[in-house]
Amino acid sequence: MQLSRRHFLAASAAALALPYRRAWAATTLTMGPVRIDSLSDGHLELPLDFTFAGLPEAEVSALMARHGLAAGALTPPCNLTLLRDGTNTVLFDLGSGPDFMPTAGKVIEALEALGLAPEDVTHVLITHGHPDHLWGLLDEFDEPVFTQAEYMIGQAEFDYWMDPATVDSIGEERASFAIGASRRLEVVADSIRKLADGEEALPGITARLTPGHTPGHLAYEIATPEGALMVVGDAIGNHHIAFERPDWPSPSDQDPPLAATTRIALLERLAADAMPFIGYHLPQGGLGRVEKAETGYRFTGEI
């Protein structure tokens, strides 16, 4: 298993003066014939209440201080995963696209830094239907971005976002999520493959139901000759409270109690198996391992 951290310039020095142009960082893990790159789609800007609302203020303040979190807002990174095995070029999630936040939606630039174009992607495996994971399906002209790819998503996740009742039941703050998800999934509805828990999406890639953040959220377990790796999406949503207090309900989850149960089970398995994983909103490209701590767990970027 080989790990390298490389920095790519996304543009010339002149272009760097343009808005949202930046130097791209990618983390690469080689496991036998499989190469896995963590690609930046940019970052989000979220109010603290999105993660900490309703939790004990004193403990939250102490946790924020330990992790150096800013008092005004959270700026979690967005890490897409790219797998290449010599036959398939597989992208896990689609990023935010042009319509969610100006600080995100940069995956095309990240692919270009690797010498790849959208049409090189053969498969897209979606963890769930939230905007920062799905809305990159369409470009600014409402055309599919990855024109040569086969799309896959969990059956339960697809059914949830395509249900007309979801927009009324999800809550006013997330109603736009439902509208945006159904609009995008409708474009590929006739061809997208719906996965069941435990189903093999591609040889060596198995869908794992990890519900709670959304009803049909999937993680993907990748088996290689040199061991396994898990793409966990938002089943583990940050590098601080999700590890230190995985039992605490998070307002970022649609079903907080179920998400907490899922998170605890997932952390326990990753720690017990010493399995590397990529988290969508974790630092250092999201690639690391779980270690048990005196209370709860900790995220480490060491592989």
C-alpha positions as CSV (number, residue, x, y, z in Angstrom):
1,M,0.0,0.0,0.0
2,Q,1.5,3.3,-1.1
3,L,0.3,6.7,0.0
4,S,1.4,10.0,-1.5
5,R,0.2,13.6,-1.0
6,R,0.6,15.8,-4.1
7,H,-0.4,19.3,-4.9
8,F,-1.6,20.3,-8.4
9,L,-1.7,23.8,-9.8
10,A,-5.2,24.3,-11.3
11,A,-4.2,27.2,-13.5
12,S,-1.4,29.5,-14.6
13,A,-0.2,32.3,-12.3
14,A,-2.3,34.7,-14.3
15,A,-5.4,32.6,-13.9
16,L,-5.0,32.3,-10.2
17,A,-6.2,35.9,-9.9
18,L,-9.6,34.9,-11.1
19,P,-12.4,34.2,-8.5
20,Y,-12.4,30.7,-7.0
21,R,-9.3,29.5,-8.9
22,R,-6.9,27.7,-6.4
23,A,-4.2,25.2,-6.1
24,W,-5.7,21.7,-5.9
25,A,-4.6,19.1,-3.4
26,A,-5.1,15.4,-4.0
27,T,-4.3,12.4,-1.8
28,T,-3.5,9.2,-3.6
29,L,-3.6,5.7,-2.2
30,T,-2.3,2.8,-4.3
31,M,-3.6,-0.7,-3.3
32,G,-2.2,-3.2,-5.8
33,P,-3.7,-2.5,-9.2
34,V,-6.2,0.0,-7.7
35,R,-5.4,3.7,-7.5
36,I,-7.6,5.8,-5.4
37,D,-7.5,9.6,-5.4
38,S,-9.3,12.0,-3.1
39,L,-10.3,15.1,-5.0
40,S,-11.5,18.4,-3.7
41,D,-14.8,19.8,-4.8
42,G,-14.1,22.9,-2.7
43,H,-15.7,23.5,0.7
44,L,-19.0,24.5,2.3
45,E,-19.7,27.4,4.6
46,L,-22.2,26.4,7.3
47,P,-23.6,27.9,10.5
48,L,-22.5,26.3,13.7
49,D,-26.2,25.3,14.4
50,F,-26.0,22.9,11.5
51,T,-23.8,20.6,13.6
52,F,-24.1,21.8,17.2
53,A,-27.7,23.0,17.7
54,G,-29.3,21.5,20.8
55,L,-26.1,20.1,22.2
56,P,-24.5,21.0,25.6
57,E,-22.9,24.4,25.1
58,A,-20.0,24.0,27.6
59,E,-18.9,20.7,26.0
60,V,-19.3,22.0,22.5
61,S,-17.2,25.0,23.4
62,A,-14.5,22.8,24.8
63,L,-14.6,20.5,21.7
64,M,-14.3,23.5,19.4
65,A,-11.3,24.8,21.2
66,R,-9.6,21.4,21.1
67,H,-10.0,21.2,17.4
68,G,-9.3,24.8,16.5
69,L,-12.8,25.4,15.1
70,A,-13.7,29.0,14.3
71,A,-16.5,30.6,16.3
72,G,-18.4,32.1,13.4
73,A,-19.0,29.2,11.0
74,L,-17.9,25.8,9.9
75,T,-16.0,25.3,6.6
76,P,-15.9,21.6,6.0
77,P,-14.0,20.3,2.9
78,C,-15.8,18.3,0.2
79,N,-13.8,15.2,-0.8
80,L,-14.9,13.2,-3.8
81,T,-13.3,9.8,-4.4
82,L,-11.9,8.6,-7.7
83,L,-11.0,4.9,-8.3
84,R,-9.1,3.7,-11.3
85,D,-8.3,0.0,-11.8
86,G,-7.1,-0.1,-15.4
87,T,-10.5,-0.8,-16.7
88,N,-13.0,1.4,-14.8
89,T,-12.7,5.1,-13.8
90,V,-15.2,5.4,-10.9
91,L,-16.3,8.6,-9.2
92,F,-18.0,8.4,-5.8
93,D,-20.5,11.3,-5.6
94,L,-20.8,14.3,-8.0
95,G,-20.1,17.3,-5.9
96,S,-22.2,20.5,-5.7
97,G,-22.2,21.6,-9.3
98,P,-22.9,25.3,-10.1
99,D,-26.0,25.9,-8.1
100,F,-25.3,25.2,-4.4
101,M,-22.4,27.3,-3.0
102,P,-19.8,29.3,-4.8
103,T,-17.1,27.8,-2.6
104,A,-17.9,24.3,-3.9
105,G,-18.6,22.7,-7.3
106,K,-14.9,22.5,-8.4
107,V,-14.5,18.8,-9.2
108,I,-14.0,19.3,-12.9
109,E,-11.0,21.5,-12.2
110,A,-9.7,18.8,-9.8
111,L,-10.1,16.1,-12.6
112,E,-8.3,18.4,-15.0
113,A,-5.4,18.6,-12.6
114,L,-5.1,14.8,-13.0
115,G,-5.3,15.0,-16.8
116,L,-8.9,13.7,-16.9
117,A,-12.1,15.0,-18.5
118,P,-15.7,14.2,-17.4
119,E,-16.1,11.8,-20.3
120,D,-13.3,9.6,-18.9
121,V,-15.5,8.7,-15.9
122,T,-17.1,5.3,-16.6
123,H,-19.2,5.0,-13.4
124,V,-20.7,7.3,-10.8
125,L,-21.6,5.8,-7.4
126,I,-23.8,8.1,-5.3
127,T,-23.8,7.9,-1.5
128,H,-26.9,10.1,-1.0
129,G,-29.0,12.9,-2.5
130,H,-27.9,16.0,-0.6
131,P,-26.9,19.0,-2.7
132,D,-23.1,18.7,-2.2
133,H,-23.1,15.1,-3.3
134,L,-25.7,15.1,-6.1
135,W,-26.2,18.5,-7.7
136,G,-23.0,18.2,-9.7
137,L,-24.9,15.7,-11.9
138,L,-26.0,18.7,-14.1
139,D,-24.1,21.6,-15.5
140,E,-25.3,25.2,-15.7
141,F,-27.3,24.3,-18.8
142,D,-29.0,21.4,-17.0
143,E,-27.2,18.9,-19.1
144,P,-25.5,15.8,-17.5
145,V,-21.8,16.4,-16.8
146,F,-20.6,12.8,-16.9
147,T,-22.0,11.8,-20.3
148,Q,-20.3,8.4,-20.6
149,A,-20.9,7.2,-17.0
150,E,-23.3,4.6,-15.7
151,Y,-25.0,6.0,-12.5
152,M,-25.8,4.0,-9.4
153,I,-27.6,4.9,-6.1
154,G,-29.3,3.0,-3.3
155,Q,-32.8,1.9,-4.1
156,A,-34.2,3.3,-0.9
157,E,-32.4,6.6,-1.5
158,F,-33.7,6.9,-5.0
159,D,-37.3,6.1,-3.9
160,Y,-37.1,8.7,-1.1
161,W,-36.0,11.6,-3.3
162,M,-38.4,10.7,-6.1
163,D,-41.4,10.5,-3.8
164,P,-43.5,13.6,-4.4
165,A,-44.4,13.6,-0.7
166,T,-40.8,14.1,0.4
167,V,-40.8,17.9,-0.3
168,D,-43.6,18.3,2.3
169,S,-42.3,15.9,4.9
170,I,-38.6,16.8,4.9
171,G,-39.1,20.2,6.5
172,E,-39.1,23.7,5.2
173,E,-35.3,24.2,5.6
174,R,-34.6,21.2,3.4
175,A,-37.4,21.5,0.9
176,S,-35.0,22.8,-1.7
177,F,-32.9,19.7,-1.2
178,A,-35.9,17.5,-2.2
179,I,-36.8,19.7,-5.2
180,G,-33.1,19.7,-6.4
181,A,-32.6,16.0,-5.9
182,S,-35.7,14.9,-7.8
183,R,-35.0,17.3,-10.7
184,R,-31.5,15.8,-11.2
185,L,-32.5,12.2,-10.6
186,E,-35.3,12.6,-13.1
187,V,-32.7,13.2,-15.8
188,V,-31.2,9.7,-15.3
189,A,-34.2,7.9,-13.8
190,D,-34.6,5.5,-16.8
191,S,-31.0,4.4,-16.7
192,I,-29.7,4.8,-13.2
193,R,-29.0,1.5,-11.4
194,K,-30.6,1.1,-8.0
195,L,-28.5,-0.8,-5.4
196,A,-29.6,-3.0,-2.5
197,D,-27.6,-3.3,0.8
198,G,-24.8,-5.8,0.2
199,E,-25.1,-5.7,-3.6
200,E,-21.9,-5.6,-5.6
201,A,-21.9,-2.4,-7.7
202,L,-18.8,-3.3,-9.6
203,P,-16.3,-6.1,-9.1
204,G,-14.8,-5.5,-5.7
205,I,-17.1,-2.6,-4.7
206,T,-20.0,-3.5,-2.4
207,A,-22.8,-1.2,-1.3
208,R,-23.3,-0.9,2.5
209,L,-26.6,0.6,3.8
210,T,-25.7,3.3,6.4
211,P,-29.0,5.1,7.0
212,G,-29.8,8.1,9.2
213,H,-28.1,11.0,7.5
214,T,-30.6,10.2,4.8
215,P,-33.0,7.3,4.6
216,G,-31.0,5.2,2.1
217,H,-27.5,6.5,2.5
218,L,-24.9,4.1,1.2
219,A,-21.2,3.6,2.0
220,Y,-19.1,1.7,-0.5
221,E,-16.6,-1.0,0.6
222,I,-13.7,-1.5,-1.9
223,A,-11.9,-4.8,-1.8
224,T,-8.4,-5.0,-3.2
225,P,-5.5,-7.5,-3.1
226,E,-3.9,-5.4,-0.4
227,G,-6.9,-5.0,1.8
228,A,-10.2,-3.0,2.0
229,L,-11.1,0.7,2.0
230,M,-14.5,2.3,2.8
231,V,-16.0,5.4,1.2
232,V,-18.2,6.5,4.0
233,G,-19.9,9.6,2.5
234,D,-21.6,11.5,5.3
235,A,-22.2,8.5,7.6
236,I,-19.3,10.1,9.5
237,G,-19.8,13.8,8.9
238,N,-16.9,15.6,10.6
239,H,-13.5,14.9,12.3
240,H,-14.5,16.2,15.7
241,I,-17.9,15.6,17.4
242,A,-18.7,12.6,15.2
243,F,-15.7,10.8,16.6
244,E,-15.6,12.1,20.2
245,R,-19.3,11.8,20.8
246,P,-20.8,9.6,18.0
247,D,-23.8,8.9,20.3
248,W,-24.9,12.5,20.2
249,P,-27.6,13.3,17.7
250,S,-26.6,15.7,15.0
251,P,-29.0,18.2,13.4
252,S,-27.2,17.7,10.1
253,D,-28.8,14.2,10.0
254,Q,-32.3,13.7,8.8
255,D,-32.9,11.0,11.4
256,P,-30.5,11.9,14.2
257,P,-31.1,8.8,16.4
258,L,-30.7,6.3,13.6
259,A,-27.7,8.2,12.2
260,A,-26.0,7.9,15.7
261,T,-26.6,4.2,15.8
262,T,-25.2,3.8,12.3
263,R,-22.2,6.0,13.1
264,I,-21.3,4.0,16.2
265,A,-21.5,0.7,14.4
266,L,-19.4,2.0,11.5
267,L,-16.7,3.5,13.7
268,E,-16.5,0.3,15.7
269,R,-16.0,-1.8,12.6
270,L,-13.4,0.6,11.0
271,A,-11.5,0.7,14.3
272,A,-11.6,-3.1,14.8
273,D,-10.5,-3.8,11.3
274,A,-8.0,-1.0,11.1
275,M,-9.6,-0.2,7.7
276,P,-8.6,3.0,5.9
277,F,-11.5,5.1,4.7
278,I,-12.4,8.4,3.0
279,G,-14.9,10.7,4.6
280,Y,-16.5,13.4,2.5
281,H,-16.1,16.2,5.0
282,L,-12.9,15.1,6.8
283,P,-9.6,16.9,6.7
284,Q,-6.4,16.0,4.7
285,G,-8.4,14.8,1.8
286,G,-10.6,12.7,4.0
287,L,-8.3,9.7,4.0
288,G,-7.4,8.1,7.3
289,R,-8.2,5.6,9.9
290,V,-10.2,5.4,13.2
291,E,-8.5,4.9,16.5
292,K,-10.2,4.2,19.8
293,A,-9.7,6.9,22.4
294,E,-10.3,7.1,26.2
295,T,-13.8,8.2,25.3
296,G,-15.1,7.7,21.9
297,Y,-12.7,7.7,18.9
298,R,-10.3,9.9,17.0
299,F,-9.6,10.4,13.4
300,T,-6.0,10.0,12.2
301,G,-4.7,10.8,8.8
302,E,-2.0,8.2,9.1
303,I,-2.4,5.1,6.8
